[in-house]
Amino acid sequence: MADPTTVRTDARRHHDPQVRGFASDNYAGTHPEILAAIALANGGHQIAYGEDEYTGHLQRVMHSHFGPTAEAFPVFNGTGANVVSLQAMTDRWGAVICAESAHINVDEGGAPERVGGLKLLTVPTPDGKLTPELIDRQAYGWDDEHRAMPQVVSITQNTELGTVYTPDEIRAICDHAHGHGMKVHLDGARIANAAASLDVPMRTFTNTVGVDVLSFGGTKNGAIFGEAVVVLDPDAVRAMKHLRKLSMQLASKMRFVSVQLEALLAGDLWLRNARHANAMAQRLAEGVRGVDGVEILHPVQANAVFARLPHEVSERLQKRFRFYFWDEAAGDVRWMCAFDTTEEDVDAFVLALKEEMAR
């Protein structure tokens, strides 16, 4: 009888692996060390639905980053991590205060509202960052049955505009929210980039300063797929296991999600990848900053560069490198760097931009 584990593939490569753009860190492939970890976890049988050895070991790895009370619940994607987190932190009548630009408000297809049953109370912010004063614009009406009750403040680290909260800024938010009886959720889709930018451990701006629950991102930092809800304060959530299943985020072969996060976090791969992506964004910003007619819109603190330039230039440049408009009417664009962005990629893009601006 043939060995069922014999390797054979009829797959064909359908893309040029040398082509990289600046549209999203989600466009990047998977880091080779993570692919190797997946292969290591393959073979034989492991208990399904999270009772495997890899998910068990992931808990100990998470403790080393976020303290002994941290408990990780691996999920498929960032939207799932955010929705499950916020459901676990709110009552049926609860609401979540967030920045108007937050991913949960702008980029999740209404999932927090339609799937999570949550009311989002948004606040305009100039730089994507909430403050206690901005939170107070929506932090009221707890006894008003006509208004959804504010129960959670959700912040994004780093923000959708590429800016980074300092630990003191997050501490001030946590103290303020907790003083009102609210909990704090941190959307950490790019948490590694924020830690690399601040040059501090992730615990410094999460459990140490009072964050209750975070969504830990792996996909944008080199994983194939896979994030985790990390519960930092067990008293802040309810029924996480049941909500993860109810929200269709329970992986049967969970070892292949958990081993990716372990590969990132057990050593320094998470930090190496993030530092490199951030450095490429700095190189890109420096390269375009002196180009007449190009304006950098926000501080470049992680792996994103937001810029404003003539619309027709962007359209021509998009034919050479993939990237997105952020606000097409204003001519604003977003350029993202990833763990596999090279100096040559950046320099070629800057040269192409200069050429198109000169036309």
Beta strands, then each sheet from edge to edge (+ up, - down):
strand 1: 71-75
strand 2: 94-99
strand 3: 119-123
strand 4: 149-156
strand 5: 183-188
strand 6: 213-217
strand 7: 227-231
strand 8: 295-296
strand 9: 304-308
strand 10: 324-327
strand 11: 332-336
sheet 1: 1+ 7- 6+ 5+ 4+ 2+ 3+
sheet 2: 8+ 9- 11+ 10-
end
